[in-house]
Amino acid sequence: MKVPGGKLLRVILKYEGERIVSVKFAGDFFAYPEEAIESLEEKLAGVSVKQVRGIVESELEGVRLYGVDAKSIVKGVWEAFG
């Protein structure tokens, strides 16, 4: 998906029912510290899609994001979920 500003966010999501099995984020964005995105991917594994917003907001608090924001990440997961 394209986020505001024209950057690309790719969400690769595997799920069973309403539970996220795994998620990977890729695209034209950066985070500082870099490991914040990997940590977010790990935190989202095994949770209900209904918990995504709270986890994303909590995990990305204080993280500098360039080319994407937390709201766009939540939207990307929900869109990938279908």
C-alpha distance (Angstrom), angle and dihedral (degrees) to the residues before:
residue distance angle dihedral
M1 . . .
K2 3.78 . .
V3 3.79 115.3 .
P4 3.81 125.3 -152.6
G5 3.80 106.7 -68.7
G6 3.81 92.3 37.9
K7 3.81 99.2 -88.9
L8 3.80 121.2 144.3
L9 3.81 122.5 -117.4
R10 3.78 117.0 -175.5
V11 3.80 118.4 -168.1
I12 3.79 117.4 -167.0
L13 3.78 105.4 -166.2
K14 3.79 132.2 -179.3
Y15 3.77 116.8 -173.1
E16 3.79 142.8 165.8
G17 3.77 115.5 -151.5
E18 3.80 104.6 -39.7
R19 3.84 94.8 -27.8
I20 3.78 122.5 100.9
V21 3.79 110.9 -130.3
S22 3.80 94.8 -176.0
V23 3.78 140.0 -20.0
K24 3.80 133.1 -164.7
F25 3.79 126.6 -169.8
A26 3.80 123.3 -153.8
G27 3.78 137.1 157.7
D28 3.78 145.0 86.2
F29 3.78 98.2 -31.4
F30 3.78 140.1 94.5
A31 3.77 135.8 -153.2
Y32 3.77 131.1 -158.2
P33 2.91 116.9 -121.0
E34 3.80 89.0 37.4
E35 3.80 94.7 -145.8
A36 3.82 91.2 61.7
I37 3.82 92.7 88.2
E38 3.80 92.8 48.6
S39 3.79 89.6 48.7
L40 3.81 90.2 50.4
E41 3.81 90.7 51.4
E42 3.81 89.6 53.2
K43 3.83 93.2 47.4
L44 3.81 92.1 51.8
A45 3.82 94.6 52.4
G46 3.80 110.1 104.1
V47 3.80 98.2 11.5
S48 3.78 130.9 115.9
V49 3.79 115.7 -98.8
K50 3.82 85.7 -122.4
Q51 3.83 88.9 68.1
V52 3.81 95.4 53.9
R53 3.81 98.7 96.6
G54 3.81 94.8 51.6
I55 3.79 94.0 45.6
V56 3.81 94.3 46.6
E57 3.80 92.5 48.4
S58 3.80 92.3 46.5
E59 3.81 96.4 45.2
L60 3.80 95.1 45.3
E61 3.80 96.2 46.7
G62 3.79 106.0 123.4
V63 3.82 93.1 9.4
R64 3.79 116.2 124.4
L65 3.79 109.9 -130.8
Y66 3.80 123.0 -167.1
G67 3.80 119.8 -166.8
V68 3.81 95.6 5.3
D69 3.79 139.0 46.2
A70 3.79 135.3 -150.1
K71 3.81 92.2 -101.3
S72 3.81 90.9 56.5
I73 3.80 91.7 48.9
V74 3.82 90.7 52.9
K75 3.80 90.6 47.6
G76 3.81 90.9 48.5
V77 3.82 92.2 53.4
W78 3.80 92.0 47.8
E79 3.81 91.4 48.7
A80 3.81 91.5 48.8
F81 3.80 88.8 49.7
G82 3.77 87.7 57.0
